[in-house]
């Protein structure tokens, strides 16, 4: 799943659940649930490819925009929403060493940690047609967020 979908899901959790002790683990867990759903991607795509890097840049910009909107609107639980959005999307930060190794070697490095291998395995359908699921998810998340941000 794209980072923006993870971040929007985390923000929804943070805006909906006012207890951090419940919201934070749910936000982190939501990352794995979303990655188990069919979504856009290509497992063997090179981390050095322009497509991958352009999508990565777009995700960073969209996630920053989401956090900025939450900061400006400041709905109830806005700080928790930002924390949950960051954590939900941030699970992928564990792949930074793998990303850097892949760039260095020019091949897609395999995950080496137990969590990394689990994370890779649950993404059973990471293919271009999964973009439809991502678009539907993003649309639904935008609708829900627009309601929650206006409360």
N, C-alpha and C positions, 0 to 999 in steps of 0.2 A: 504494500500500500504506500502511496506517496506520503511524504512527511506531513504535508498540509492536512491530509485526511486524519492522520494520527493526532496532530495538534488540535484540530477542530473537535475531535472526539474527546480528547483530554480536557479541552476548555468546557465542553458541554458537561462533563462529569464534575469539574470544579464549580461550575455555575449552578449545578443541580443539587450537589451534596455539600452541605456546609461543614461537615466534619472531616478535617484533613486526614485523620487516622483511617478513614474509610475511603475518601476520595483519592488520595495519593496511590495506594496499592491498586485501586481499580483503574486509575489512569495508566499505570505501568502495565497492568495485565491486559488492558484494552489493546495495547500494541500487538501482543501475541495473538489475540483473538482476531484482530483485523488482518494480520499477516496470514492467518489460516484460511481466510476467505479468498476466493479467486480474485486476483488483481493484476494490474498491468506490470509488466517487467519482462526480462529476458535473462535467465540465470547465467548464461554464458557470455553476456555482454561485457565488453572490456570497460574497466573503470576509466580508461583513457579515451574512450570514444566521445565524440562531440555530443551525441544524443544523451548519454548518461550525464555528462557534465552540465549540459544545458538544463536538463531536468533537475539536477541537483541545485543549480543556481536559482531556478524558478521556485523550487521548494523553500529555499532559504528566504527569498524575497517574500513569498506568500506567508510563511510562518512569522516573519518580522512584521508584516502588515497586520496579521491577526492579533499579535501581541499589542501592537500599537493601537489598534481599534479598541481592544479591551481596556487599555490604559486610558484612552481618551474618554470612553463612555463610562467607565467605572461602575459597572453594575454591582449588585450585591455579590460578595465572594470573588471580586475581581482578581485579587492577589492569588487566591487559591486556583482560580481558573488559569492564570498565567503559569503557575507552578505545574499544574496538571498537564497543560498543553505542552510545556517544555519537557516534562518527564515522559509523556506519551510518545512524543516524536524523538526524544533523546535516547531511547533504547538503542537506536541504530548507531549511536556514538561508539558502542562497543566494537563496531566494525572498522573504526578508523585505522588501527594497525594493519588490518587485512587490506583495506583500501590503499594505504601507502605502500605496502608490500607489492600489491598488484600493479601499481603504477611503476614501481622500481623494476619489477621483473617483466612487465608487459604481458603477464598472464593473470587469470583470475585465481587468486589464492584461496585455498580451502579454509573454512573456519577451523580454529584450533582449540577453542575452549568448549566445554560441555554446553554452556548456554548458547554459544555461537552455533554449534552443530545442531542443537535443538531448534533454534531460530531458523536455521537454513532448511531443516527438514519439514517444518510445519508449512512452509511456503510451497505447497504442492502444486499450485496452479499460478505461476507467475509468468504470464504470457501476454502478448499484445491484445488479444480479445478481452482480457480482464479490464481493459480501460473502461468498458461499459459499466462494470461494477463500481469502479472508482468514481466515475461521473455521477452515477446514481447516489452513491454514498456522499459525495461532496455536495450535491444538490440538497439532499435531505439534511445534512449537517448545517448548511447555510440557512435553511429554513428554520431549524431548531435554534440555532445561534441567534438569528434575528429576533426571534420571540424572547429568548432569555436575556439578550442585551437590552431589550426595551422594557424589561420589568422594573 
